[in-house]
Amino acid sequence: MSKLIIANWKMNPSSESEAIRLAKASDAKGVVICPPSIFLNQIHSILKIADLGAQDVFWENPIPGGAFTGEVSISMLKKSGASHVILGHSERRRYLNETDEIINKKLLSALAFELKVILCIGEPISIKKEGILAAKNFVKKQLLKSLAGIENLKTQAKNLILTYEPVWAISAGLGTGHADTPENAAAMINYIKELLVTRYSLSVNKVIYGGSVTSANVARILEYKEIEGALVGSASLKAEEFKKIIKISSQIQ
Ligand code: 13P
């Protein structure tokens, strides 16, 4: 099965022209580009191959609109060409106080309206220091809370992409600033897959890894067949670097 590469641009770049340049350079098969929502329409109009994703969405989806200051609805995202949405990113958990309960509401709503969800889970450095068992327990709790009620949406599991993204491995984070070892990432991903099957009999679209993925380590990471793709942050903002990542990934089955 081919690997999936998702670019999370976070709050970058600073101009529309730079966003367009970057999107054109990143437009390839097996890629999802997630720019800030203000650039979605424009990027949608130039993408020919890659899919488009948002970095967040609100849980209520009133049509045509509602009184939710600052929020963007699922229908608005879909109209702007987005097929995917990132939910549960650790930066939103940390800076916006997003809880598993909030993430769960967003996830159920997005799936119900057939938006593909890229759900991020992963432990902080304090838990990592306690060892793999603590990390597994932490991730299990996040997963079960975020997926509460998924039983009623089983047919939508094909629209769910799970990302194991340990907080300590994110380049801009408060942890080690380096990627997880491929062995550990694979072990955690196997654990997540096992949980999905035993708890929900759920077979999701993909389970991928995020955290300091670069052209230098992506091959070693994706060579593990259980790691079905990568969520890329800072390296997705450098056109040449991201192209290398896409190329390497396309050569691995
Ligand atoms: P980096 O690739 O910069 O570590 O960011 C990872 C990330 O947060 C993607 O969602």
Residues whose N, C-alpha, C, O or C-beta is under 5 A from the ligand:
A	BS01	13P	N8 A169 I170 S171 A172 G210 G211 S212 V213 L231 V232 G233 S234 A235
